[in-house]
Amino acid sequence: MDNNMLGVLLPRLLLVLSAVVAFAAAQSGSDCNPLKTSGCPPDKGLTNSPYGVDFTKGTTDWASWTSVGTGSVLYDSHGAALTIAKKGDAPTIATNWYIFFGRVEVLMRAAPGTGIVSSVVLASDDGDEVDWEILGGNNDEVQTNYFGKGNLTLFNRGGKTPVHNVQGTTYSYAIDWQIDQLTWYVDGQAVRTLKKEDAVGGLNYPQTPMKLKIGSWAGGDPDNAPGTIAWAGGVTDYTKGPFTMYVEKVSVTNQYAATSYSYGDMSGSWDSIVLKKDGAAEGTQSKEDDMVDSAVMEDDGTTGVASAANSSASSPMYFAL
């Protein structure tokens, strides 16, 4: 590519990236970023792991989920129906707890509609993020992405995978999040793997406690930045709606379950996270050279974490259809 062409394409690429990241920050951001503010409250952890919910039974499970967006979220035999019916709708449900490594699986059908984005997001308080994103204008593709502390030093974080008829077919979308690598699965088949060292030597690797958010939004809203509209596939015509995303089941395993997680310093490193279990005294995780083979609570309250070298990523959960 010559310099003239690069000069034309680079500003457009940066516009798209900045627009998408700006929305992602709004979608998954925290009220208190522990890398910028001291004294952020601890994050509640998922303790009843593995966790599962079947939304097709009409359950809402408000003990675990909160509606955090705008627009309609209904629960019936089709599951949780997240509907965009008009401008401004962005129906989203989020867990009331966080996980610290582990696996997430969502059985769902994506919403149709040009510019409509169906998303499954793991997001931390400090800008770590792992995404599934499905564009309503492309019925045969899914996208994956990740962020570390909101860092934009890489332009190759996103990935695309061909998957047929994502709007008319129920698929299982899973994320296996380990200390040393991330793997995205569709119906139990690995479609992408990211090794920690390939994310700016680990600096860009998501590694702090994250909550799960599932929702849809209009990336193609006419008032959005041109870069966002271009990435989303075009301008959304709300008169062609409503546009509904269906979530049938969710299953989550919290690898290092704890009552709460807090940040021991402002490094954003996994080994700075402090775990608290069932009233035990808080303790800082053991450093990497002191890691043990399983997550255990020591007598002094310190939680050890399984060595990435000694713990292989277990086989993904997969909902049998």
Order of alpha helices (4+ residues) and beta strands (2+ residues): alpha-beta-beta-beta-beta-beta-beta-beta-beta-beta-beta-beta-beta-beta-beta-beta-alpha-beta-beta-beta-beta
